[in-house]
Amino acid sequence: MIVVVDERELVKDGYTSLFGREGIPSTGFDPVEFGEWVNTAADSDIAAVEAFLLGQGECTHELPRAIRDRSQAPVIAVSDQPSLEATLALFDCGVDDVVRKPVHPREILARAAAIRRRLKAITNYTEIGPIRVFSDGRDPEITGEIFPLPRRERRILEYLVINRGRRVSKTQIFNAIYGIFDEEVEENVVESHISKLRKKLRKKLGFDPVDSKRFLGYCIDWS
């Protein structure tokens, strides 16, 4: 999920709509509201954020450090001012990257993925057993072969592999792939996506690597 922070309602709505067209869940905050949220949100909600996009606001320069207290997700600032001083001020306050408007959402996603790769010491994939998932939107691989999946199933597999060995709830998975503020989709849709994913994994691997326990959630592990 992408979190957009800007005091202008039109800007927030515009970015959330553009990210939605790319299949990426997002939500918008006023800077003051965001400051309160980032300090009080549950750890699972913060963990669902893939990147923070900071726009205009009086207290915007104070937000990167508040974010770093809770998350290592990329912080990207969108600048309306084409000046060196404004750009340097944004970097000084702790953002990871600065882009100037107009900017396409795909460029923002690409920049966020690049930052995450650097944070992972240039490694852009995570693997467990023969399963390898990527952080740049590519289909996963199993035993070196591309394993094509619909976007939602791919994102669920990525989330399970990244959290390998740890049981995650249906709510956590839903938040990761739909966003924590999406009220138009029922949480139970996750069960359908996971069922289809497990069927495909079972066919490819000969067994189901995903363990599920009622009321406790899902876990993928390899022993």
N, C-alpha and C positions, 0 to 999 in steps of 0.2 A: 504494500500500500504506500502511496505517496501522500505526504501531508503538505498542503499548500498554506502558507501563512502570508496574508496581505490584508491591509485595512480596507481595501476596496472590494466591495461585494461583486462587482462585475468581473474583476480580475480572478477572484477565487472561483466563481462559477465557470468562467471561461476555461481555466486550466483543468478543473475537475471534469468538464465535458470533453476536453481534448484527450485527457488520459483515458477516459472511459471508452473513447473510440478506438484506442490502442489496446483495450482489454485489460487495463491496469486500474485497480480500485484506487480511489483517492478521496480526500476530504479537505475542506477548507476551514481555516480559523482566522479570526481577528488576532493580531499580535498579543493583545492583553489576555484574551481568552486562551490562546495557545500557551502563554506563560503559565497560567494556572493549570492547564491540562497536563503539560509535560512534567510538572512537579508532583502531580497527584495520581496520574493514570496508573493502572495496574501494569506490572512487568510484562504480562502477556500481550497487552495492548501496545506497549512501546516496542516489543519485539516484532510485532507485525509490520512495523514501518520500514520500508526499504530505502527511503530517502526523504529528506526535508527540503522543501523549496521555499525560500524566504524572499518575500517581495517588499513592498513599501509599508512603513509603519514607524512611529516615533521610537518604539523600544526594540526594533528589529535587531540592532547591534548587540543587545544584551542576551538574545536568545541562543546563539551558538554554544555558549558556555553552559547554559541551562540544559541544552540538549545533550552535551557531552557527559553530563552527570548521570544521564540515564541510558544513552545509546551511542553506538559506534557507527550508526548509519550515516551515509554521506549527507552533508549539509551544503546545498547549492543556493547561491544568492542570484536573484534576477535584478539587474541594475537598469534603471531608467536614465541614468546619468552617464553619458559617454566621456567620463573624465578619469584621469589616472588617480587623482586624489580619492575619489569615491571608491574606486576599485581597491586601492590599497587599504582604505579604511575597513572595507568588508573583510579582506584577508586578515587584517590585524585583529578583528573581533572573533576570528576563529572559524570562518567558513572554509570548506574544502575547495570550492570552485566558484567562479563568478561568470555569469553569462549575461549578454545584453539582449534586450528585446529588439526585434521579435525573435523568438526561438521556438523551434518545433519540439513537441513533447518527446519525439524519438531521440533528439539530440540530448535532452535532459536525461533520459533513461540510459543512453549510451555513456554519458559522462558519469552518471551514478555507478554504472557497472564497472567503468574504468577505475573509479576510486575504490570500489570494493575489491577489485583485483589487486590493487596496490596494497590494500590493507591485509590481503591474504598472501602477501609476498609473491605476487605475480601469478599465483595459482588461481585459475578461474574455474576450477571444478572441485567437486567433492565426490568421493567414491566409497562404496561399501561392498565388499565382495566383488562381483563382476559388474555391479551397477555404478555408472558414473553420471552425475548430473552437473550441468553447467550453470554459471551465474549470468550468462549473456543471452539467455532466451533460446538457445539451441535445444533440439530434442536430446534426451538422454541417450546413453549408449549402454548396451549389455554385451559383455564379452567382446567389446570393440566394435560391435555392429550398432548402427543407428536404430533406436527403438522409438518410432514416431508415436506421439500421443497428442490428443486434444489439449488445448492450453490449460484448462482447469486440472485435468489429470496430471499433466506435466508439473504444474506448480505444487500439487499435493505431493507427488513423488519427491520433488526437490526439498520440500519442507520436511518430509519424513527422513530423508537421507541426511540432511543437515542436522537434524535432531536425533540421529541414530542412537539407539540404546536408551533413549529417554521416551517415556510414554507421553503423548500429547493428546489433548482432548479434542472432541469434535468442534468445540467453540474456538479453540486456538487455530485449528486448521481453517475454519470458516473465516476468521479474522485475517489470516494470512493471504487467502486467495480472493476474498470479496471485499475486505475492508471492515473495520470495526464499526462503521456508521452506516452500513448499507441495510436499510430497512425494507427494501423491495424484494429481497430474496430470503426465503426461509432457510434456516440453518440446517434443516434436515436434508437439503440438497447435497450436502457433503457426503452423506451415506451412499447416495446413488453414484457419485463420482468415484468414491473409494471402491465400491463394489465392482465397477467396470475396470478400474485400474488393477485390482487384485486378480481379476479373471485373466487379464492380459499378461500380468506377471507370471501367473501360474502356468499359462500356456507356453510362455517363453522359457521359463526356468525349470518347469517340471514340478514346482511346488510354490506355495504362497509365502513370501518372506515377511508379510505384514501380519503382526499379531494384534488381535483386538480383544478387549475385555469390556464387558458391559459396565457403563458408568465410569470407567477409568480411561478409556481412549485407545489410541493406536500406537504401535511401536514397530520400527523396522530394525532388525539386527542381523548380524552374520557371525556365526560361531564355527 
